[in-house]
Amino acid sequence: MRLLVIGASGLVGSHLLAAARQAGWATLGTARTASAELRACELGDLATFASLCAEFRPEVVACAAGFTWADGCEAEPERSRRENLEHPLAVAQFCAQQGVRFVYYSSAYVFDGARGNYAETDVPQPVNVYGRHKAEAERRIAAATGGDALILRLIHVWGEEAKGKNFAYQVSRANRAGEELRVSSVYSGNPTWAGDIATWTLGLLQREARGCWHLAGERPQLTRLAWAQEILQGLRRWGHPEQVRLVAQASIDPAATPRPVASGLDTSKIQTFMPLACRAPHDLPASFR
Ligand SMILES: NC(=O)c1ccc[n+]([C@@H]2O[C@H](COP(=O)([O-])OP(=O)(O)OC[C@H]3O[C@@H](n4cnc5c(N)ncnc54)[C@H](OP(=O)(O)O)[C@@H]3O)[C@@H](O)[C@H]2O)c1
C-alpha cells in the first residue's frame, strides 16, 4: 500500500507513518516545514499537494493535520474553519477525483459531553468552534467521497512525540521539576496511545473499511486527575519517585472555552471488528524513562 500522511510531524501522524513503514508500506509524510524525513506542504496549498501526489502516487491519503488547539479555534474561528474544515475538504475532494482513499482524523469534541460513552450512531452536538468545524468536516468529507472516506474520531491521545506536548509529557515534566499541577477531576475521556490509533488505521485500510469509527482506549470515564495518577504510577516503574503536587480542580471555569465534560467514546464497533489490547496509560514507553 502507498500511504501519504499529511501532518506527519505531529502526535498521530508520526505514529501512523512509523507503523506504516514498519509494515512495509511505501510512505510519504508532510508537515508545514520540511525536515530530513518530511516534505513541506501547507494544508491549503492544493497545487503543492497535487504535485506531491503526481510524484508519489498514493493509494491512500491520511489527514492528521489541523488547528487542534480548542482555545485558539475559539479566538480565531476563521482560521479554524479553513484548517479544520475547508482545507481538509478540498484535499478529500481532490482525492475522490483521483480515486485515492481518504482518512480524516476527527474528534470526540463533536459531542456535547453531557453523558459520555458516545457511539458512532450518536448525533454530534458540538459545544465549541473546534467541535463545530470537525463535525461539519465529517459530514462534508463523507458526502464528497460518497461515504468512502474513513472518519476516525479520537480523544485524549498520548505517546512519544517530537514536540513533547501531550498530557503524559506534561505530567512527567511537572513531576521531574517537583511542581504543582492543577488537574481536572471533572473532565473525562479515554486516554488513547497514538500507536494503537496507527495499528487500527492500517488495519481498517487493509480491510477496506469505510465510514465513521471511534478509535480510543479502554477507559471512557477516566478523569484527567485519575489519568495523571496512572502516569505517575508508570513513572514510578521507570524509577521516578512522585514529586509533583497534583491539585484536583473540581469546578469548571465559566470564562474558559466550553469543552465537552464527559466526552468518552464507546469503542464496541472497532473492538468487535478488530480487537486490540490497548496500551494502558501507566504503560509508558521507554522514552519516558
Ligand atoms: N491529540 C489529540 O488528543 C486529538 C484528539 C482528538 C482528535 N485529534 C485529531 O487528530 C489529528 C492529529 O492531531 P495531533 O494531536 O497529532 O496534532 P499535532 O500533534 O498538533 O500535529 C499536527 C500536524 O499537522 C501539521 N499541520 C498543522 N497545521 C498545518 C497546516 N496548516 N498545514 C500543513 N500541516 C499542518 C503539523 O505540522 P508542523 O509540525 O509543521 O506544525 C503536524 O504535523 C487532528 O486532526 C486532531 O483534530 C487529536
The ligand as a MOL file (V3000), in Angstrom:
LIG
                    3D

  0  0  0     0  0            999 V3000
M  V30 BEGIN CTAB
M  V30 COUNTS 48 52 0 0 0
M  V30 BEGIN ATOM
M  V30 1 N -4.1800 14.7920 20.1110 0
M  V30 2 C -5.4360 14.5380 20.4910 0
M  V30 3 O -5.7050 14.3110 21.6920 0
M  V30 4 C -6.5510 14.5090 19.4710 0
M  V30 5 C -7.8570 14.2690 19.9370 0
M  V30 6 C -8.9000 14.2510 19.0360 0
M  V30 7 C -8.6560 14.4590 17.6930 0
M  V30 8 N -7.4020 14.6870 17.2500 0 CHG=1
M  V30 9 C -7.2000 14.9450 15.8080 0
M  V30 10 O -6.1120 14.1770 15.3100 0
M  V30 11 C -5.4240 14.9120 14.3000 0
M  V30 12 C -3.9490 14.9370 14.6370 0
M  V30 13 O -3.7850 15.5640 15.9120 0
M  V30 14 P -2.3540 15.6380 16.6170 0
M  V30 15 O -2.6030 15.7050 18.0710 0
M  V30 16 O -1.4550 14.6040 16.0680 0 CHG=-1
M  V30 17 O -1.8650 17.0830 16.1330 0
M  V30 18 P -0.4400 17.7400 16.2790 0
M  V30 19 O 0.4560 16.9090 17.1450 0
M  V30 20 O -0.6740 19.1690 16.6320 0
M  V30 21 O 0.1570 17.6560 14.7950 0
M  V30 22 C -0.4190 18.4000 13.7820 0
M  V30 23 C 0.3000 18.0890 12.4910 0
M  V30 24 O -0.3250 18.8230 11.4600 0
M  V30 25 C 0.6120 19.6860 10.8310 0
M  V30 26 N -0.0670 20.9240 10.4910 0
M  V30 27 C -0.7320 21.7560 11.3420 0
M  V30 28 N -1.2630 22.7750 10.6620 0
M  V30 29 C -0.9310 22.5780 9.3570 0
M  V30 30 C -1.1680 23.3030 8.1740 0
M  V30 31 N -1.8600 24.4490 8.1800 0
M  V30 32 N -0.6660 22.8220 7.0150 0
M  V30 33 C 0.0520 21.6740 6.9950 0
M  V30 34 N 0.3190 20.9340 8.0880 0
M  V30 35 C -0.1670 21.3990 9.2620 0
M  V30 36 C 1.7160 19.8860 11.8280 0
M  V30 37 O 2.8980 20.2380 11.1430 0
M  V30 38 P 4.0570 21.1500 11.8290 0
M  V30 39 O 4.7560 20.2420 12.8130 0
M  V30 40 O 4.9190 21.5350 10.6980 0
M  V30 41 O 3.3430 22.2840 12.5080 0
M  V30 42 C 1.7610 18.4960 12.4690 0
M  V30 43 O 2.4570 17.6150 11.6150 0
M  V30 44 C -6.0900 16.2830 14.2290 0
M  V30 45 O -6.9930 16.3080 13.1610 0
M  V30 46 C -6.8590 16.3980 15.5340 0
M  V30 47 O -8.0270 17.1710 15.3880 0
M  V30 48 C -6.3240 14.7110 18.1110 0
M  V30 END ATOM
M  V30 BEGIN BOND
M  V30 1 1 1 2
M  V30 2 2 2 3
M  V30 3 1 2 4
M  V30 4 1 4 5
M  V30 5 2 4 48
M  V30 6 2 5 6
M  V30 7 1 6 7
M  V30 8 2 7 8
M  V30 9 1 8 9
M  V30 10 1 8 48
M  V30 11 1 9 10
M  V30 12 1 9 46
M  V30 13 1 10 11
M  V30 14 1 11 12
M  V30 15 1 11 44
M  V30 16 1 12 13
M  V30 17 1 13 14
M  V30 18 2 14 15
M  V30 19 1 14 16
M  V30 20 1 14 17
M  V30 21 1 17 18
M  V30 22 2 18 19
M  V30 23 1 18 20
M  V30 24 1 18 21
M  V30 25 1 21 22
M  V30 26 1 22 23
M  V30 27 1 23 24
M  V30 28 1 23 42
M  V30 29 1 24 25
M  V30 30 1 25 26
M  V30 31 1 25 36
M  V30 32 1 26 27
M  V30 33 1 26 35
M  V30 34 2 27 28
M  V30 35 1 28 29
M  V30 36 1 29 30
M  V30 37 2 29 35
M  V30 38 1 30 31
M  V30 39 2 30 32
M  V30 40 1 32 33
M  V30 41 2 33 34
M  V30 42 1 34 35
M  V30 43 1 36 37
M  V30 44 1 36 42
M  V30 45 1 37 38
M  V30 46 2 38 39
M  V30 47 1 38 40
M  V30 48 1 38 41
M  V30 49 1 42 43
M  V30 50 1 44 45
M  V30 51 1 44 46
M  V30 52 1 46 47
M  V30 END BOND
M  V30 END CTAB
M  END
